Amino acid sequence: MIDFSLSPQQQIVREVAHQIAQTVLRPGSLQWDQQHRIPDEVLLQLSMLRGGFTQGEVPEEVGGEGEGVGAVPDRRHRSQANRIAVLGAEELAWGDASVLLSLPGPGLGGPPVRSMGTPEQRRRFFSVFQQPGLHYGAYALTEPGAGSDVAGIQTRCRKQGRYYLLSGRKCYITNGARADWVVVFATVDPALGRAGHRAFVVERGTPGFSVGKIERKMGLRASETAELIFEEARVPEENLLGGEEYYRGKEGFVGAMQTFDSTRPMVAAVGLGIARAAWEAARDFVRDHYLLSRPLPRYAQLAAQLAQDRRLLDAARLLCWRAAWMADEGLPNSKEASMAKAYAARVALRICAHAVDILGAHGLQTSQLVEKWYRDIKVFDIFEGTGQIQRIVISRRILREPPSF
Protein backbone atom coordinates (compact mmCIF):
# COMPACT_ATOMS: atom_id res chain seq x y z
CA MET A 1 0.00 0.00 0.00
CA ILE A 2 1.03 3.61 -0.57
CA ASP A 3 2.15 5.68 2.42
CA PHE A 4 1.47 9.41 2.05
CA SER A 5 3.07 10.43 5.33
CA LEU A 6 6.19 12.59 5.20
CA SER A 7 9.46 11.53 6.78
CA PRO A 8 10.87 13.82 9.51
CA GLN A 9 13.41 15.21 7.02
CA GLN A 10 10.73 15.87 4.40
CA GLN A 11 8.50 17.59 6.96
CA ILE A 12 11.35 19.84 8.08
CA VAL A 13 12.12 20.81 4.47
CA ARG A 14 8.48 21.63 3.86
CA GLU A 15 8.17 23.78 6.98
CA VAL A 16 11.44 25.65 6.50
CA ALA A 17 10.70 26.29 2.83
CA HIS A 18 7.27 27.67 3.67
CA GLN A 19 8.66 29.93 6.37
CA ILE A 20 11.23 31.36 3.94
CA ALA A 21 8.57 31.78 1.27
CA GLN A 22 6.32 33.63 3.69
CA THR A 23 8.88 35.90 5.34
CA VAL A 24 11.39 36.54 2.52
CA LEU A 25 9.98 35.74 -0.91
CA ARG A 26 6.34 36.83 -0.73
CA PRO A 27 7.08 40.34 0.66
CA GLY A 28 9.51 41.17 -2.18
CA SER A 29 7.71 39.35 -4.97
CA LEU A 30 5.86 42.25 -6.62
CA GLN A 31 8.82 44.62 -6.44
CA TRP A 32 11.19 42.09 -8.02
CA ASP A 33 8.67 41.35 -10.75
CA GLN A 34 8.38 45.05 -11.58
CA GLN A 35 12.17 45.53 -11.55
CA HIS A 36 12.76 42.37 -13.63
CA ARG A 37 15.48 41.24 -11.25
CA ILE A 38 16.17 39.79 -7.82
CA PRO A 39 18.82 41.58 -5.74
CA ASP A 40 22.11 39.67 -5.50
CA GLU A 41 22.12 40.03 -1.74
CA VAL A 42 18.82 38.13 -1.55
CA LEU A 43 20.16 35.36 -3.77
CA LEU A 44 23.32 35.12 -1.65
CA GLN A 45 21.22 34.75 1.48
CA LEU A 46 19.23 31.97 -0.18
CA SER A 47 22.21 30.25 -1.83
CA MET A 48 22.19 27.40 0.69
CA LEU A 49 18.68 26.37 -0.34
CA ARG A 50 19.62 24.62 -3.57
CA GLY A 51 21.47 21.82 -1.84
CA GLY A 52 19.10 21.67 1.12
CA PHE A 53 15.96 21.29 -0.93
CA THR A 54 17.35 18.84 -3.46
CA GLN A 55 19.28 16.78 -0.92
CA GLY A 56 22.72 17.58 -2.22
CA GLU A 57 22.91 18.83 -5.80
CA VAL A 58 26.69 18.85 -5.46
CA PRO A 59 28.16 15.32 -5.24
CA GLU A 60 30.02 14.12 -2.19
CA GLU A 61 33.28 13.77 -4.10
CA VAL A 62 33.53 17.57 -4.41
CA GLY A 63 32.33 18.36 -0.90
CA GLY A 64 28.57 18.23 -1.46
CA GLU A 65 25.88 16.36 0.43
CA GLY A 66 25.57 13.34 -1.81
CA GLU A 67 22.67 12.42 -4.01
CA GLY A 68 20.57 14.99 -5.79
CA VAL A 69 17.79 15.22 -8.34
CA GLY A 70 18.47 12.85 -11.22
CA ALA A 71 20.93 10.69 -9.29
CA VAL A 72 20.57 6.93 -9.48
CA PRO A 73 19.61 5.83 -5.94
CA ASP A 74 21.82 3.47 -3.98
CA ARG A 75 19.72 0.47 -3.03
CA ARG A 76 21.45 0.28 0.36
CA HIS A 77 19.46 3.33 1.41
CA ARG A 78 16.33 4.84 -0.06
CA SER A 79 16.77 8.16 -1.80
CA GLN A 80 14.59 11.13 -0.90
CA ALA A 81 16.14 13.65 -3.28
CA ASN A 82 13.29 13.95 -5.78
CA ARG A 83 10.57 13.98 -3.13
CA ILE A 84 12.41 16.66 -1.18
CA ALA A 85 12.81 18.68 -4.38
CA VAL A 86 9.07 18.46 -5.09
CA LEU A 87 8.11 19.48 -1.55
CA GLY A 88 10.55 22.38 -1.44
CA ALA A 89 9.62 23.55 -4.95
CA GLU A 90 5.91 23.85 -4.14
CA GLU A 91 6.51 25.83 -0.96
CA LEU A 92 9.07 28.22 -2.44
CA ALA A 93 6.89 28.78 -5.53
CA TRP A 94 4.04 29.66 -3.18
CA GLY A 95 6.29 32.57 -2.22
CA ASP A 96 7.76 33.45 -5.64
CA ALA A 97 8.55 31.04 -8.46
CA SER A 98 11.02 33.47 -10.06
CA VAL A 99 13.25 33.26 -7.00
CA LEU A 100 13.15 29.48 -7.08
CA LEU A 101 14.31 29.50 -10.71
CA SER A 102 17.06 31.97 -9.82
CA LEU A 103 18.63 30.15 -6.87
CA PRO A 104 22.38 29.60 -7.42
CA GLY A 105 23.47 26.07 -8.25
CA PRO A 106 23.72 23.60 -11.15
CA GLY A 107 20.03 24.02 -12.01
CA LEU A 108 18.79 21.88 -14.88
CA GLY A 109 22.39 21.35 -15.92
CA GLY A 110 23.02 19.22 -12.84
CA PRO A 111 21.10 16.03 -13.74
CA PRO A 112 22.79 15.40 -17.13
CA VAL A 113 26.25 15.98 -15.66
CA ARG A 114 25.40 13.56 -12.87
CA SER A 115 23.93 10.84 -15.06
CA MET A 116 26.08 11.20 -18.20
CA GLY A 117 29.38 12.65 -16.98
CA THR A 118 32.51 10.75 -16.04
CA PRO A 119 33.74 10.92 -12.42
CA GLU A 120 36.37 13.45 -13.47
CA GLN A 121 33.77 15.60 -15.23
CA ARG A 122 31.49 15.55 -12.22
CA ARG A 123 34.32 16.65 -9.93
CA ARG A 124 35.44 19.40 -12.30
CA PHE A 125 32.09 20.94 -13.14
CA PHE A 126 30.44 20.67 -9.74
CA SER A 127 33.45 22.04 -7.85
CA VAL A 128 32.60 25.60 -8.93
CA PHE A 129 29.55 25.53 -6.65
CA GLN A 130 31.77 25.05 -3.61
CA GLN A 131 33.34 28.46 -4.21
CA PRO A 132 32.07 31.69 -2.59
CA GLY A 133 29.61 33.88 -4.48
CA LEU A 134 26.83 33.26 -6.95
CA HIS A 135 27.52 30.38 -9.32
CA TYR A 136 25.14 28.84 -11.85
CA GLY A 137 24.81 25.96 -14.25
CA ALA A 138 22.33 25.92 -17.14
CA TYR A 139 20.76 23.53 -19.64
CA ALA A 140 20.53 24.43 -23.34
CA LEU A 141 18.36 22.20 -25.50
CA THR A 142 15.66 24.46 -26.98
CA GLU A 143 16.32 26.19 -30.31
CA PRO A 144 14.31 28.65 -32.42
CA GLY A 145 13.17 25.76 -34.62
CA ALA A 146 13.34 22.86 -32.17
CA GLY A 147 11.56 23.10 -28.87
CA SER A 148 9.09 20.31 -28.44
CA ASP A 149 10.69 18.34 -31.28
CA VAL A 150 13.92 17.60 -29.44
CA ALA A 151 15.05 15.17 -32.14
CA GLY A 152 15.13 18.09 -34.61
CA ILE A 153 17.89 20.17 -33.01
CA GLN A 154 20.13 21.89 -35.57
CA THR A 155 23.08 23.12 -33.50
CA ARG A 156 26.02 21.36 -35.13
CA CYS A 157 29.22 19.94 -33.68
CA ARG A 158 32.27 18.71 -35.56
CA LYS A 159 35.60 17.41 -34.37
CA GLN A 160 38.78 19.37 -35.12
CA GLY A 161 41.84 18.00 -33.42
CA ARG A 162 41.32 18.00 -29.66
CA TYR A 163 38.31 20.30 -29.91
CA TYR A 164 34.71 20.23 -31.01
CA LEU A 165 33.41 23.24 -32.92
CA LEU A 166 29.79 24.11 -32.04
CA SER A 167 27.64 26.32 -34.27
CA GLY A 168 24.04 27.30 -33.68
CA ARG A 169 21.65 29.13 -31.35
CA LYS A 170 19.81 28.15 -28.20
CA CYS A 171 16.88 30.13 -26.82
CA TYR A 172 14.86 30.54 -23.62
CA ILE A 173 17.71 29.30 -21.42
CA THR A 174 17.12 29.85 -17.71
CA ASN A 175 20.14 31.56 -16.09
CA GLY A 176 21.97 31.20 -19.39
CA ALA A 177 23.70 34.60 -19.30
CA ARG A 178 25.16 34.23 -15.81
CA ALA A 179 25.98 30.52 -15.90
CA ASP A 180 29.54 29.36 -15.22
CA TRP A 181 28.83 26.49 -17.62
CA VAL A 182 26.00 25.28 -19.80
CA VAL A 183 25.10 21.74 -20.86
CA VAL A 184 24.56 22.11 -24.62
CA PHE A 185 23.02 19.49 -26.88
CA ALA A 186 24.23 19.46 -30.48
CA THR A 187 24.24 17.02 -33.39
CA VAL A 188 27.01 15.64 -35.57
CA ASP A 189 24.47 15.34 -38.41
CA PRO A 190 20.76 16.29 -38.32
CA ALA A 191 20.03 13.43 -40.74
CA LEU A 192 21.01 10.95 -38.02
CA GLY A 193 18.19 12.12 -35.77
CA ARG A 194 18.57 11.02 -32.17
CA ALA A 195 21.69 8.96 -32.87
CA GLY A 196 23.58 12.12 -33.81
CA HIS A 197 23.04 13.91 -30.49
CA ARG A 198 25.98 14.87 -28.29
CA ALA A 199 26.02 16.69 -24.96
CA PHE A 200 28.80 19.15 -24.08
CA VAL A 201 29.60 21.30 -21.09
CA VAL A 202 30.43 24.72 -22.52
CA GLU A 203 32.17 26.98 -20.02
CA ARG A 204 31.88 30.74 -19.80
CA GLY A 205 34.63 32.42 -21.80
CA THR A 206 34.84 29.66 -24.40
CA PRO A 207 35.99 31.25 -27.71
CA GLY A 208 33.02 31.56 -30.08
CA PHE A 209 30.42 31.34 -27.28
CA SER A 210 28.41 34.47 -26.48
CA VAL A 211 25.14 35.58 -24.91
CA GLY A 212 22.46 37.09 -27.14
CA LYS A 213 19.37 38.90 -25.94
CA ILE A 214 17.84 38.64 -22.48
CA GLU A 215 14.13 37.95 -22.92
CA ARG A 216 11.43 40.32 -21.68
CA LYS A 217 8.66 37.98 -20.59
CA MET A 218 4.99 38.08 -19.68
CA GLY A 219 5.55 36.13 -16.47
CA LEU A 220 8.39 35.07 -14.19
CA ARG A 221 9.89 38.44 -15.03
CA ALA A 222 12.43 38.47 -12.21
CA SER A 223 14.13 35.32 -13.51
CA GLU A 224 16.73 35.44 -16.27
CA THR A 225 15.99 33.84 -19.66
CA ALA A 226 18.70 34.20 -22.29
CA GLU A 227 19.63 33.44 -25.88
CA LEU A 228 22.98 31.67 -26.38
CA ILE A 229 25.02 31.91 -29.58
CA PHE A 230 27.67 29.46 -30.76
CA GLU A 231 29.89 30.51 -33.65
CA GLU A 232 32.41 27.73 -34.13
CA ALA A 233 32.76 27.68 -30.34
CA ARG A 234 35.93 25.72 -29.45
CA VAL A 235 34.96 23.16 -26.79
CA PRO A 236 37.71 20.82 -25.51
CA GLU A 237 37.05 17.14 -26.22
CA GLU A 238 37.18 16.40 -22.49
CA ASN A 239 33.99 18.47 -22.14
CA LEU A 240 31.98 15.93 -24.16
CA LEU A 241 29.80 14.40 -21.44
CA GLY A 242 30.60 10.73 -21.01
CA GLY A 243 33.33 10.66 -23.68
CA GLU A 244 33.11 9.30 -27.23
CA GLU A 245 32.31 5.74 -26.19
CA TYR A 246 29.12 6.90 -24.51
CA TYR A 247 27.55 7.78 -27.88
CA ARG A 248 27.82 4.49 -29.73
CA GLY A 249 24.01 4.19 -29.63
CA LYS A 250 21.39 6.85 -28.86
CA GLU A 251 22.68 7.73 -25.43
CA GLY A 252 22.85 11.46 -26.15
CA PHE A 253 19.11 11.68 -26.76
CA VAL A 254 18.40 9.28 -23.90
CA GLY A 255 20.44 11.49 -21.57
CA ALA A 256 18.39 14.54 -22.53
CA MET A 257 15.12 12.71 -21.93
CA GLN A 258 16.20 11.22 -18.60
CA THR A 259 16.80 14.74 -17.36
CA PHE A 260 13.12 15.53 -17.98
CA ASP A 261 12.01 12.41 -16.10
CA SER A 262 13.59 13.88 -12.98
CA THR A 263 12.77 17.56 -13.48
CA ARG A 264 9.19 17.43 -14.80
CA PRO A 265 7.65 16.45 -11.44
CA MET A 266 9.55 19.32 -9.79
CA VAL A 267 8.44 21.80 -12.45
CA ALA A 268 4.87 20.57 -12.02
CA ALA A 269 5.20 21.18 -8.28
CA VAL A 270 6.35 24.76 -8.94
CA GLY A 271 3.15 25.32 -10.92
CA LEU A 272 1.14 23.86 -8.06
CA GLY A 273 2.79 26.25 -5.61
CA ILE A 274 1.60 29.20 -7.69
CA ALA A 275 -1.87 27.66 -8.05
CA ARG A 276 -2.16 27.01 -4.33
CA ALA A 277 -1.26 30.62 -3.60
CA ALA A 278 -3.96 31.80 -6.03
CA TRP A 279 -6.53 29.38 -4.61
CA GLU A 280 -5.85 30.58 -1.06
CA ALA A 281 -6.23 34.21 -2.17
CA ALA A 282 -9.58 33.40 -3.80
CA ARG A 283 -10.76 31.49 -0.73
CA ASP A 284 -9.82 34.35 1.59
CA PHE A 285 -11.52 36.88 -0.68
CA VAL A 286 -14.75 34.87 -0.63
CA ARG A 287 -14.58 34.55 3.17
CA ASP A 288 -14.14 38.30 3.56
CA HIS A 289 -16.74 39.46 1.01
CA TYR A 290 -19.48 36.84 0.88
CA LEU A 291 -21.74 35.25 3.47
CA LEU A 292 -21.97 31.80 1.91
CA SER A 293 -24.74 30.67 4.22
CA ARG A 294 -27.14 32.96 2.35
CA PRO A 295 -29.21 30.99 -0.21
CA LEU A 296 -28.01 32.83 -3.31
CA PRO A 297 -27.07 30.90 -6.48
CA ARG A 298 -23.97 33.05 -6.94
CA TYR A 299 -22.70 32.14 -3.48
CA ALA A 300 -23.34 28.44 -3.99
CA GLN A 301 -21.45 28.59 -7.27
CA LEU A 302 -18.46 30.23 -5.60
CA ALA A 303 -18.33 27.59 -2.89
CA ALA A 304 -18.61 24.80 -5.45
CA GLN A 305 -15.84 26.34 -7.57
CA LEU A 306 -13.46 26.52 -4.62
CA ALA A 307 -14.23 22.93 -3.66
CA GLN A 308 -13.67 21.65 -7.20
CA ASP A 309 -10.39 23.54 -7.58
CA ARG A 310 -9.14 22.14 -4.28
CA ARG A 311 -9.89 18.59 -5.47
CA LEU A 312 -7.97 19.23 -8.69
CA LEU A 313 -5.04 20.70 -6.75
CA ASP A 314 -4.80 17.69 -4.45
CA ALA A 315 -5.04 15.22 -7.34
CA ALA A 316 -2.26 17.00 -9.24
CA ARG A 317 -0.05 17.00 -6.14
CA LEU A 318 -0.45 13.24 -5.74
CA LEU A 319 0.63 12.72 -9.36
CA CYS A 320 3.77 14.78 -8.65
CA TRP A 321 4.51 12.82 -5.49
CA ARG A 322 4.11 9.49 -7.30
CA ALA A 323 6.49 10.48 -10.12
CA ALA A 324 9.06 11.79 -7.62
CA TRP A 325 8.80 8.62 -5.50
CA MET A 326 9.39 6.46 -8.57
CA ALA A 327 12.48 8.51 -9.49
CA ASP A 328 13.83 8.05 -5.96
CA GLU A 329 13.25 4.31 -6.22
CA GLY A 330 15.06 4.10 -9.54
CA LEU A 331 11.89 3.02 -11.34
CA PRO A 332 11.12 4.07 -14.95
CA ASN A 333 8.82 7.06 -14.62
CA SER A 334 8.65 8.76 -18.04
CA LYS A 335 4.89 8.24 -18.29
CA GLU A 336 4.22 9.27 -14.70
CA ALA A 337 6.47 12.34 -14.96
CA SER A 338 4.60 13.44 -18.09
CA MET A 339 1.24 12.79 -16.41
CA ALA A 340 2.24 14.99 -13.48
CA LYS A 341 3.50 17.78 -15.73
CA ALA A 342 0.55 17.71 -18.16
CA TYR A 343 -2.15 17.53 -15.50
CA ALA A 344 -0.61 19.95 -13.00
CA ALA A 345 0.01 22.63 -15.64
CA ARG A 346 -3.59 22.64 -16.87
CA VAL A 347 -5.00 22.50 -13.35
CA ALA A 348 -2.78 25.35 -12.19
CA LEU A 349 -3.75 27.54 -15.15
CA ARG A 350 -7.42 26.88 -14.48
CA ILE A 351 -7.15 27.67 -10.76
CA CYS A 352 -5.28 30.93 -11.37
CA ALA A 353 -7.90 31.98 -13.94
CA HIS A 354 -10.68 31.21 -11.48
CA ALA A 355 -8.92 33.29 -8.80
CA VAL A 356 -8.87 36.30 -11.15
CA ASP A 357 -12.55 35.75 -11.92
CA ILE A 358 -13.49 35.56 -8.24
CA LEU A 359 -11.54 38.69 -7.28
CA GLY A 360 -12.92 40.56 -10.28
CA ALA A 361 -11.42 44.02 -10.71
CA HIS A 362 -9.13 43.39 -7.72
CA GLY A 363 -7.62 40.42 -9.54
CA LEU A 364 -6.60 42.56 -12.53
CA GLN A 365 -4.68 45.19 -10.61
CA THR A 366 -0.91 45.08 -11.02
CA SER A 367 -0.58 45.84 -7.33
CA GLN A 368 -2.13 42.44 -6.55
CA LEU A 369 -0.24 39.15 -6.46
CA VAL A 370 -3.13 37.33 -8.16
CA GLU A 371 -2.48 39.28 -11.35
CA LYS A 372 1.21 38.30 -11.21
CA TRP A 373 0.41 34.64 -10.56
CA TYR A 374 -1.92 34.60 -13.56
CA ARG A 375 0.92 35.85 -15.77
CA ASP A 376 3.47 33.51 -14.20
CA ILE A 377 1.46 30.31 -14.60
CA LYS A 378 0.99 30.25 -18.37
CA VAL A 379 4.52 29.13 -19.17
CA PHE A 380 4.14 25.96 -17.09
CA ASP A 381 2.12 24.38 -19.89
CA ILE A 382 4.92 25.26 -22.32
CA PHE A 383 8.43 24.81 -20.92
CA GLU A 384 9.94 21.44 -19.92
CA GLY A 385 7.82 19.99 -22.74
CA THR A 386 4.46 21.41 -23.83
CA GLY A 387 1.20 19.87 -22.73
CA GLN A 388 0.73 18.43 -26.22
CA ILE A 389 4.12 16.71 -26.06
CA GLN A 390 3.34 15.30 -22.61
CA ARG A 391 0.13 13.77 -23.93
CA ILE A 392 2.05 12.20 -26.83
CA VAL A 393 4.57 10.70 -24.39
CA ILE A 394 1.77 9.34 -22.21
CA SER A 395 -0.15 7.82 -25.11
CA ARG A 396 2.94 6.14 -26.55
CA ARG A 397 3.85 4.66 -23.18
CA ILE A 398 0.41 3.28 -22.41
CA LEU A 399 0.08 1.72 -25.87
CA ARG A 400 3.35 -0.13 -25.31
CA GLU A 401 2.37 -1.44 -21.89
CA PRO A 402 1.18 -5.04 -21.48
CA PRO A 403 -2.46 -5.56 -20.44
CA SER A 404 -2.99 -5.08 -16.71
CA PHE A 405 -5.81 -5.03 -14.18
C-alpha positions in Angstrom: 0.0 0.0 0.0 1.0 3.6 -0.6 2.2 5.7 2.4 1.5 9.4 2.0 3.1 10.4 5.3 6.2 12.6 5.2 9.5 11.5 6.8 10.9 13.8 9.5 13.4 15.2 7.0 10.7 15.9 4.4 8.5 17.6 7.0 11.4 19.8 8.1 12.1 20.8 4.5 8.5 21.6 3.9 8.2 23.8 7.0 11.4 25.6 6.5 10.7 26.3 2.8 7.3 27.7 3.7 8.7 29.9 6.4 11.2 31.4 3.9 8.6 31.8 1.3 6.3 33.6 3.7 8.9 35.9 5.3 11.4 36.5 2.5 10.0 35.7 -0.9 6.3 36.8 -0.7 7.1 40.3 0.7 9.5 41.2 -2.2 7.7 39.4 -5.0 5.9 42.3 -6.6 8.8 44.6 -6.4 11.2 42.1 -8.0 8.7 41.4 -10.7 8.4 45.0 -11.6 12.2 45.5 -11.6 12.8 42.4 -13.6 15.5 41.2 -11.2 16.2 39.8 -7.8 18.8 41.6 -5.7 22.1 39.7 -5.5 22.1 40.0 -1.7 18.8 38.1 -1.6 20.2 35.4 -3.8 23.3 35.1 -1.6 21.2 34.7 1.5 19.2 32.0 -0.2 22.2 30.3 -1.8 22.2 27.4 0.7 18.7 26.4 -0.3 19.6 24.6 -3.6 21.5 21.8 -1.8 19.1 21.7 1.1 16.0 21.3 -0.9 17.4 18.8 -3.5 19.3 16.8 -0.9 22.7 17.6 -2.2 22.9 18.8 -5.8 26.7 18.9 -5.5 28.2 15.3 -5.2 30.0 14.1 -2.2 33.3 13.8 -4.1 33.5 17.6 -4.4 32.3 18.4 -0.9 28.6 18.2 -1.5 25.9 16.4 0.4 25.6 13.3 -1.8 22.7 12.4 -4.0 20.6 15.0 -5.8 17.8 15.2 -8.3 18.5 12.9 -11.2 20.9 10.7 -9.3 20.6 6.9 -9.5 19.6 5.8 -5.9 21.8 3.5 -4.0 19.7 0.5 -3.0 21.5 0.3 0.4 19.5 3.3 1.4 16.3 4.8 -0.1 16.8 8.2 -1.8 14.6 11.1 -0.9 16.1 13.6 -3.3 13.3 13.9 -5.8 10.6 14.0 -3.1 12.4 16.7 -1.2 12.8 18.7 -4.4 9.1 18.5 -5.1 8.1 19.5 -1.5 10.6 22.4 -1.4 9.6 23.6 -4.9 5.9 23.8 -4.1 6.5 25.8 -1.0 9.1 28.2 -2.4 6.9 28.8 -5.5 4.0 29.7 -3.2 6.3 32.6 -2.2 7.8 33.5 -5.6 8.6 31.0 -8.5 11.0 33.5 -10.1 13.2 33.3 -7.0 13.1 29.5 -7.1 14.3 29.5 -10.7 17.1 32.0 -9.8 18.6 30.2 -6.9 22.4 29.6 -7.4 23.5 26.1 -8.3 23.7 23.6 -11.1 20.0 24.0 -12.0 18.8 21.9 -14.9 22.4 21.3 -15.9 23.0 19.2 -12.8 21.1 16.0 -13.7 22.8 15.4 -17.1 26.3 16.0 -15.7 25.4 13.6 -12.9 23.9 10.8 -15.1 26.1 11.2 -18.2 29.4 12.6 -17.0 32.5 10.7 -16.0 33.7 10.9 -12.4 36.4 13.4 -13.5 33.8 15.6 -15.2 31.5 15.6 -12.2 34.3 16.7 -9.9 35.4 19.4 -12.3 32.1 20.9 -13.1 30.4 20.7 -9.7 33.5 22.0 -7.8 32.6 25.6 -8.9 29.5 25.5 -6.7 31.8 25.1 -3.6 33.3 28.5 -4.2 32.1 31.7 -2.6 29.6 33.9 -4.5 26.8 33.3 -7.0 27.5 30.4 -9.3 25.1 28.8 -11.9 24.8 26.0 -14.2 22.3 25.9 -17.1 20.8 23.5 -19.6 20.5 24.4 -23.3 18.4 22.2 -25.5 15.7 24.5 -27.0 16.3 26.2 -30.3 14.3 28.6 -32.4 13.2 25.8 -34.6 13.3 22.9 -32.2 11.6 23.1 -28.9 9.1 20.3 -28.4 10.7 18.3 -31.3 13.9 17.6 -29.4 15.1 15.2 -32.1 15.1 18.1 -34.6 17.9 20.2 -33.0 20.1 21.9 -35.6 23.1 23.1 -33.5 26.0 21.4 -35.1 29.2 19.9 -33.7 32.3 18.7 -35.6 35.6 17.4 -34.4 38.8 19.4 -35.1 41.8 18.0 -33.4 41.3 18.0 -29.7 38.3 20.3 -29.9 34.7 20.2 -31.0 33.4 23.2 -32.9 29.8 24.1 -32.0 27.6 26.3 -34.3 24.0 27.3 -33.7 21.6 29.1 -31.4 19.8 28.2 -28.2 16.9 30.1 -26.8 14.9 30.5 -23.6 17.7 29.3 -21.4 17.1 29.9 -17.7 20.1 31.6 -16.1 22.0 31.2 -19.4 23.7 34.6 -19.3 25.2 34.2 -15.8 26.0 30.5 -15.9 29.5 29.4 -15.2 28.8 26.5 -17.6 26.0 25.3 -19.8 25.1 21.7 -20.9 24.6 22.1 -24.6 23.0 19.5 -26.9 24.2 19.5 -30.5 24.2 17.0 -33.4 27.0 15.6 -35.6 24.5 15.3 -38.4 20.8 16.3 -38.3 20.0 13.4 -40.7 21.0 11.0 -38.0 18.2 12.1 -35.8 18.6 11.0 -32.2 21.7 9.0 -32.9 23.6 12.1 -33.8 23.0 13.9 -30.5 26.0 14.9 -28.3 26.0 16.7 -25.0 28.8 19.2 -24.1 29.6 21.3 -21.1 30.4 24.7 -22.5 32.2 27.0 -20.0 31.9 30.7 -19.8 34.6 32.4 -21.8 34.8 29.7 -24.4 36.0 31.3 -27.7 33.0 31.6 -30.1 30.4 31.3 -27.3 28.4 34.5 -26.5 25.1 35.6 -24.9 22.5 37.1 -27.1 19.4 38.9 -25.9 17.8 38.6 -22.5 14.1 38.0 -22.9 11.4 40.3 -21.7 8.7 38.0 -20.6 5.0 38.1 -19.7 5.5 36.1 -16.5 8.4 35.1 -14.2 9.9 38.4 -15.0 12.4 38.5 -12.2 14.1 35.3 -13.5 16.7 35.4 -16.3 16.0 33.8 -19.7 18.7 34.2 -22.3 19.6 33.4 -25.9 23.0 31.7 -26.4 25.0 31.9 -29.6 27.7 29.5 -30.8 29.9 30.5 -33.7 32.4 27.7 -34.1 32.8 27.7 -30.3 35.9 25.7 -29.4 35.0 23.2 -26.8 37.7 20.8 -25.5 37.1 17.1 -26.2 37.2 16.4 -22.5 34.0 18.5 -22.1 32.0 15.9 -24.2 29.8 14.4 -21.4 30.6 10.7 -21.0 33.3 10.7 -23.7 33.1 9.3 -27.2 32.3 5.7 -26.2 29.1 6.9 -24.5 27.5 7.8 -27.9 27.8 4.5 -29.7 24.0 4.2 -29.6 21.4 6.8 -28.9 22.7 7.7 -25.4 22.9 11.5 -26.1 19.1 11.7 -26.8 18.4 9.3 -23.9 20.4 11.5 -21.6 18.4 14.5 -22.5 15.1 12.7 -21.9 16.2 11.2 -18.6 16.8 14.7 -17.4 13.1 15.5 -18.0 12.0 12.4 -16.1 13.6 13.9 -13.0 12.8 17.6 -13.5 9.2 17.4 -14.8 7.7 16.4 -11.4 9.5 19.3 -9.8 8.4 21.8 -12.5 4.9 20.6 -12.0 5.2 21.2 -8.3 6.4 24.8 -8.9 3.2 25.3 -10.9 1.1 23.9 -8.1 2.8 26.2 -5.6 1.6 29.2 -7.7 -1.9 27.7 -8.1 -2.2 27.0 -4.3 -1.3 30.6 -3.6 -4.0 31.8 -6.0 -6.5 29.4 -4.6 -5.9 30.6 -1.1 -6.2 34.2 -2.2 -9.6 33.4 -3.8 -10.8 31.5 -0.7 -9.8 34.3 1.6 -11.5 36.9 -0.7 -14.7 34.9 -0.6 -14.6 34.5 3.2 -14.1 38.3 3.6 -16.7 39.5 1.0 -19.5 36.8 0.9 -21.7 35.2 3.5 -22.0 31.8 1.9 -24.7 30.7 4.2 -27.1 33.0 2.4 -29.2 31.0 -0.2 -28.0 32.8 -3.3 -27.1 30.9 -6.5 -24.0 33.1 -6.9 -22.7 32.1 -3.5 -23.3 28.4 -4.0 -21.5 28.6 -7.3 -18.5 30.2 -5.6 -18.3 27.6 -2.9 -18.6 24.8 -5.4 -15.8 26.3 -7.6 -13.5 26.5 -4.6 -14.2 22.9 -3.7 -13.7 21.6 -7.2 -10.4 23.5 -7.6 -9.1 22.1 -4.3 -9.9 18.6 -5.5 -8.0 19.2 -8.7 -5.0 20.7 -6.8 -4.8 17.7 -4.4 -5.0 15.2 -7.3 -2.3 17.0 -9.2 0.0 17.0 -6.1 -0.4 13.2 -5.7 0.6 12.7 -9.4 3.8 14.8 -8.6 4.5 12.8 -5.5 4.1 9.5 -7.3 6.5 10.5 -10.1 9.1 11.8 -7.6 8.8 8.6 -5.5 9.4 6.5 -8.6 12.5 8.5 -9.5 13.8 8.0 -6.0 13.3 4.3 -6.2 15.1 4.1 -9.5 11.9 3.0 -11.3 11.1 4.1 -14.9 8.8 7.1 -14.6 8.6 8.8 -18.0 4.9 8.2 -18.3 4.2 9.3 -14.7 6.5 12.3 -15.0 4.6 13.4 -18.1 1.2 12.8 -16.4 2.2 15.0 -13.5 3.5 17.8 -15.7 0.5 17.7 -18.2 -2.2 17.5 -15.5 -0.6 20.0 -13.0 0.0 22.6 -15.6 -3.6 22.6 -16.9 -5.0 22.5 -13.3 -2.8 25.4 -12.2 -3.7 27.5 -15.1 -7.4 26.9 -14.5 -7.2 27.7 -10.8 -5.3 30.9 -11.4 -7.9 32.0 -13.9 -10.7 31.2 -11.5 -8.9 33.3 -8.8 -8.9 36.3 -11.2 -12.6 35.7 -11.9 -13.5 35.6 -8.2 -11.5 38.7 -7.3 -12.9 40.6 -10.3 -11.4 44.0 -10.7 -9.1 43.4 -7.7 -7.6 40.4 -9.5 -6.6 42.6 -12.5 -4.7 45.2 -10.6 -0.9 45.1 -11.0 -0.6 45.8 -7.3 -2.1 42.4 -6.6 -0.2 39.2 -6.5 -3.1 37.3 -8.2 -2.5 39.3 -11.4 1.2 38.3 -11.2 0.4 34.6 -10.6 -1.9 34.6 -13.6 0.9 35.9 -15.8 3.5 33.5 -14.2 1.5 30.3 -14.6 1.0 30.2 -18.4 4.5 29.1 -19.2 4.1 26.0 -17.1 2.1 24.4 -19.9 4.9 25.3 -22.3 8.4 24.8 -20.9 9.9 21.4 -19.9 7.8 20.0 -22.7 4.5 21.4 -23.8 1.2 19.9 -22.7 0.7 18.4 -26.2 4.1 16.7 -26.1 3.3 15.3 -22.6 0.1 13.8 -23.9 2.1 12.2 -26.8 4.6 10.7 -24.4 1.8 9.3 -22.2 -0.2 7.8 -25.1 2.9 6.1 -26.5 3.8 4.7 -23.2 0.4 3.3 -22.4 0.1 1.7 -25.9 3.4 -0.1 -25.3 2.4 -1.4 -21.9 1.2 -5.0 -21.5 -2.5 -5.6 -20.4 -3.0 -5.1 -16.7 -5.8 -5.0 -14.2 
